[in-house]
Amino acid sequence: MVCTMAFLRALLRSARSFRYGPRLSAGLPGDDTVLLDAPDERLSPALVAAALGDFEPAAKLLAMTRDAAEWEVRDRCLTGLTVFADSRDAWLTDWLAAAPRDPDALLVKAALAVRRAWASPAHAELLRAAGPLITAAAEADPRDPVPWRLALDHARGTHAGHTVFGMLWEQAVRRCPHHHGCHLAALEYLSASWYGSHRECLDFAERAAEDAAPDSLAQVLPVRAAFGLLTDERAAGRTTSVQDDRIDAAADRAIGFSALFPVGDPWPAEARNVLAYVLAARGRTAEALEQFRLIGPYATSFPWARVSDDALGGFLDTRAEVRLRAGSCAPSRGRSGHGGPGGH
């Protein structure tokens, strides 16, 4: 059934491409060239080496980010290495055997434990067991905010109260006031799905964006909060005019952030993917199509994995729908529209 649906999607995409011609495809890479979560030029060599059992490039990469205090880059590299280690971890085992106190090896070890815990139905119990690993990673380099991002995710999964979470948050922002990963962890904790509400999420995200530089990833926090509201089945079709205005303001802020980066830049790719979804959901078709053009070939698992069992398929289907909507001159739902793209 899954194969059949994928085949039907491919047929529909081909039909749309022929029907609406090259005009609407201008600037959009072909479906077969779009990559999901493609590593950048810094991470790629480390992943290739790890696949061959060599941990040295990964160790050098993370050490470089730590020495230069490139905390955002460090967190992204950690995520890519952790995802890879989840399926092939022999290189990490060798690294820990060779350097058991290496701050970077300890960080990957802790991140992998947290990732695997979250994947289990018994995640709360497994996360508690991972607690000492996070502590060891944090103590290995007290300057590093990234272990505190893990600690914040850990606190959410172990049902920590607001007081405990607040203490961890203070430690995180003391090390890096605008660290994106830590802010995302806080946003998730404050979400309506966990221990907060959509209003709290939007309040937190808007304040963080106002305090940050225009080119900071904090500028996309409000559109992340807006995504949470738009994809909440309990709120679907029932947003208030005030919420609609805040969603559109979040999208406008994210558009300004996106405009600071060139077409096909992998750095803002996830931000652009989220923004494209929100714009499509709001019926802002031309703006959504522009974000898909700026994204280029860099699809990201978030947000599409949250709204589809097939993240890449969700990206391609929504892009095709936006292109179709733009070409058909169908009436837009406008800035007061509700619901998600692609019928999600």
N, C-alpha and C positions, 0 to 999 in steps of 0.2 A: 504493500500500500504506500509506504514512504517513497519507494522508487518511482511508483506510478505518479504520485503527486509531484515529485521533483521533475519528472519528464514533462508533465503537463505545464508546469511553470516555465520550463525551457521553451516549450512550443509557444506559449503565450508571449514570452519576451521576444521571440523571433518575429511573431506576427506584429507586435507593437512596433518593433524597429522598422519593419518594412512599411507599415501603414503610415507612420508619421515621419519617416525619412530622416535624412541626415541633419536637418535643421535643428531638431530637438536633441539630437545626439551630440551636437557640437560641444566639445569640451568634456564629454563624459566618456571614460574608458569603457571598452567592451566588457560584458559580463565575465568573460573568461579571463580577463586580466586583473579583476578585482581580487585583492588579497585580504584575508581575515587575520587581524592582529599580527601583521608583518613586523618582524624585528627591525630596528634601525641599523645604520651602518656600524654603530658601536657595539651593539649587542650580538649581531649576527655571527662574527668570528668566534665569540665565546660559546655560542650555542653549537656551532659546527665542531669546535674542539671538544666540547662536552660529549657530543654524540660519538666521538672517537675515543672517549675515555680520558681526555686530558682536561684537568681542572684549572691549569695555570692561567689561560686567558680570562676565565671567569674571575679568578682570584685577583688578577691584575686590574681588571675592569672595576670591580667593586672597591678595591683599595684606592684606585685613582679617584673615584667619586667621593670616597670618604676623606681623602687627603685634601681635595679641592672644595670640600663642603658643598658638593653639587647634590643636594638632598633630593630634589625632584627627579633628577636623572637616576640617582641611586635607587629610588623606590621603583621606578619603571624597570630598570635592569633587574632588580630583585624579583619583580613579578614575572618577567619573562623566564628567568632562570628557575624560579619555583615551579612554574607551569611545566617546564621541561623535566625537572627533577621528579615531578609527580609520576611520570611514566618511566623515566630512566634515571635512576639515582646512584648508579655505581660510581660515577665521577665525584659525587658529593661525599660518598662514603670514603673514597680514597683521600679526598681533600681533608676531611675531618681526622682521618688517621694520620696524615702527614703534619697537620697543624691544628691540633684539638682546641687551642685557645685563640685561633684566628677570629677577630671580630666579624669578618665577612662570612666566613664559613659558619659561624654560630648564628648569624642572621639568616642565612639561607636555611639552615636546619630548623630554626624556629618558625620561619615563614612556611616551610613545607609541612611542619606538624600542624600549624593552624589551618592551612588549606585542606589537608586530609581530614582534619577533625570536622570542618564545616561540611564536607561532602558526606558525612555519615549521619544517619538518623539519630545516633547517640552523640551528637556534636557537643552538647553541653558537658558531658562527662569527659570526652576526649580533649576538649579545650582546657578543662581544668588540669588535666595531666600535662598539657603543653605549657602551662604557666611558668614553670621553672626555666624552660628553654628561652622564653621571651625575656625573663629576668636576666639570664646569662648574657643574652645578646645586648641588652641595654647597658649592663655593667661593663661589657667589653670595650665600649667607647661611649662615655657619658655625653658626648656632644651630639650624637646621632639621634635625630627625631624618628627615624624609620621604625626602630623597635617599638616606639610608643604608638605608632599607627597600628602595629600588631596588637599591642596591649589594649587599644581602644576597641578593635574588632573582637578581641578575646573577652573584654568586659561585656559587650553586647550579647555575645553568645552564651555567657555564663550567668546572665540575668543580674548583672551588677546594678545597684541602685544609682540614683543621680549623684549622690555624694561621692561614691567611689569613682564614677565616671568623670566627675568634675575634677577630682584630684589628678587623675591620669591626664586629662585634657590640659591642666595647668603645666604638667611636666612636658607635654608635647610642645605647646606653643612657646614655652620658655626657651626651647632649643631652636625652634624655627616658627615665628609667629604666623606665617602664611602657608605653611606646608600643606600642599593640596591633599595628599593622602590622608592626613590626620583630619582635615576638614570634611572629607568625604565620609570618614568613619563616624565623625560626630553627626553628620547629616543623616546617615543611616540609623544611628541610635535615636535621633529625634523624630524619625519618620513615623507616620501613622501605623505602619506595619509592626513597629517595635514599641518604643516607650514615649512617643510624642504625638504630634499631630501635623497636618499639612501647614497650619498657620505657624507653628513653631519652626518648622523646616524653612519656610519662606523667610521668616523673620531673621533666623540665624544666617541664612545664605545671603540675604540682602545686606546685612550689617558687615559680614566678612568681605563682600565685594566692594562696598563703599570704602573700607579701610585699606584696600589693596591697590597696587599700581595697575594702570590700564592693561599692561601686558601680562599680568599675573593670572594664573589658572583660577584664582579665586573669582574672577569675573564670570565664570561659567557655573558657579555654585547655584545661583538662582534658577538657571534653566534646568539643572539637575533636580532641584526641588520641584520645579514645574512638571518635569517628567513624572515624578512620583505621584503628583496629583492627577495628571492626565491618565495614568495607567492604573489608578485605583478603581477597581470595579464598583466599589461602594459609592464613589463620587462621580462615576461616568454619567455624563449628561445632566449633572446637577450642580455644576460649579456656579458660584454667584458672580455677579458683574464685577465685584471687587476682586475676586480670584482671577477672573478673566483678564482684568487689567494688569494684575501682577504677573500673570503668565506671559502676557505680551511684552511687558516691560523687561522681564527676564530674557526673553528672546531677543529684544532689541539690544540689550547689554551684551549678550553673547555674539550677536552679529558684529558689533563694534570690535570685540576681542578677535573674532575670526578674521576680520579685515586687516589685522596687523601682520598676518602671516601669508606667505606665498601659496599659490595653488599647489596641491599635492604635498604639502609639508606634513611629515608624519607626527610632528610634535603636537599640534592641536587637533589631530585626527579624531580622537574620542570626543572632544568637545564639539566638533563639527557634526559628528554622527548624532549626538544627542540633540543638538540644535536642529538638524534636518528633520528628525522625528517630530520634535515639538512644533516646528513650523508647518509640517505636513498635517499634523493633527489639528492645528488651528486654521487650516484652510489657506495659509499664506503660501500659495503654490509657487509663485515666481521666486520668492525668497528661499523656499525649500530647494527648488531646482538649482539655485545659485550655490547653496551649500553643498549639494551633491557634486557640483562642478569643482568646487574648492577641495572637497575631500579627495578627488582623484581616485586612485586605486586602493585607498587605505580604509577599508571597512573595519570596524572594531566590534568585539563581542558585546560590549555594552554600548548602546541599549538593546540591541536586537535580540540577544539571548533572553532578555526579560519579557519579550513580547512574542517570541517565536521559538519553536523547538529547533529550528534551523537558523542560526544567527546570520549566516551569509545569505541564505535564501530570503530571510526577512528584509535585509538591507536591499537586495536586488529587487524584490517585489515592490517595496515601498518606493524605490527610485523609479521603477517602471511606471508605477501608478501616478507619481508626481509628474513624470514626463507626459504620460497620457492625459492627465488632467490639464496640463499647460497647453498641450496641442489641440485638445478638443474644444478649448474655450468654454468649458463647462462652467456654470456659475459657481463661484467660490463660496465656501461657507463663511468666508470672511473672518475677521478678528473675533467674532462672537461664536465661531464654530466649536463643536464639541466632538469628542471621540478621537480614536486613533486612526492612523493611516492603515490602509490594507485590511480594514475590518478587524484589527486586533482589539 
